[in-house]
Amino acid sequence: MGKKDMNESDQLFERAKKVSPGGVHSPVRSFKGMDRAPVFFKSAEGCHLTSVENRRYVDFCMSFGPLILGHRDPEVEEAVREMIGTAWTFGACEPYSLELAEWLTAELPWVQKLRFVSSGTEAVMSALRVARAATGRKKILKFEGCYHGHVDSLLVKAGSGLAGASASSSAGVSEEAVHHTLVAALDDEEEVRRVFSEHGRDIAAVIIEPLPANFGLLPQRAEYLKFLRDICTQHGSLLIFDEVISGFRVALGGMAEVTGLRPDLVCYGKILGGGFPVGCYGGRADLMDQVAPLGPVYQAGTLSANPVGMRAGLVTLKKMKSRNLWSEINGRAGRFGADLKAGFAKHNLPFDVSVESSLFWIHGKQKEPIRRVDRLPADQSTGFKKLFLGCLDRGIYLAPNAYEVGFLSAAHGDEVLSQVAAQVIEVASELEKTTRG
Ligand SMILES: *Cc1c(COP(=O)(O)O)cnc(C)c1O
């Protein structure tokens, strides 16, 4: 393809590949497996993105979760502008993080103390360190299909052999780094019991996404989550909720609020920074008091509690709360999901959709509820790729991966959503015709 046949995004991608691995700064942005070069975007507002070619897209990726009020919410933007005109970073004490920390600890009873960091990965990494220090134990139990950022010790897949054994899932992560990580399947009490009967005295913590949303959408049974809480308590292990996606999305208090369960430690990110790089870990005061300078667990960050992120986060959360936007967004998501479901069924199309709060996931038809990785539809990748490309051509931007969920925001109105639902059905119907014809 000659340079003049390429659109501007293609040209930028060619340049990007020369200076960054795969042309991207995070792998899922690359459209890998989608048979097309990624679209480059230059601006965003509300639920819309504008590409460098000046084409408008309805955005369902929403930066993978942070933008629950939509792109550049006017009230958040005003707070950000004001902060930028006041200070950017101090590396010293300031009142902005205090205000957000006080608001969070007042709203979330299971967060007695917290520490701000700059990403979800950092939050998880630090929470594990605290758990190991506080218990004097080494092992961590995680679940297949849950993602907790790119922390070395959690980049694992289930290994063969012993219950709970794991193997590294990334080159560059040593056997030693994952040696103390145990892996269990989701939705299976028996397997967790087996792991605890063998390793219970060595398990510092169990970490779970209480609403797993990084490998499709795998909602867990309430009684299963309760079981995890109980077995941790029985064995003196800590329960860590990774609410980096679900926190401030399924409800103000995330899944801890929805389930009424109390994690010992919890990790937040994404929405917490209102579109800026902010994460935090927090929980029981006695555990958090292990952290330096008070305790022996070292953890630090040059840009931690960055004032711009602190203001964006606080304004976002206060706006969500004062207008109770969760019920509004979740209601719209429910109607959007119902429209899609009805359309897929009416035309007998091989797709279905799962909706949890304002998250949705389009997947191949499956008879039983999908709660674990081995229940994922077999042809998910091929089916999704075609749907993704058809949507892209119609100006609908889904996350470019069959196992990423879609995110709605307060800026996705009913009208846009019902138009998009009709278009998605249209794309799926055309695919079905080509396949049958
Ligand atoms: C996104 C995510 C992370 C990692 O957060 P980053 O800010 O990308 O480092 C961790 N856990 C969960 C559940 C996530 O969804």
The ligand as a Gaussian input file, in Angstrom:
#p B3LYP/6-31G(d) Opt

LIG

0 1
 C       -7.311000      -1.884000      35.209000
 C       -7.165000      -2.824000      36.327000
 C       -5.978000      -2.919000      37.074000
 C       -4.733000      -2.204000      36.699000
 O       -4.857000      -0.817000      36.764000
 P       -3.808000       0.075000      35.925000
 O       -4.191000       1.477000      36.310000
 O       -4.019000      -0.247000      34.497000
 O       -2.451000      -0.282000      36.406000
 C       -5.981000      -3.745000      38.183000
 N       -7.074000      -4.447000      38.534000
 C       -8.200000      -4.376000      37.836000
 C       -9.392000      -5.161000      38.294000
 C       -8.290000      -3.586000      36.698000
 O       -9.421000      -3.565000      35.992000

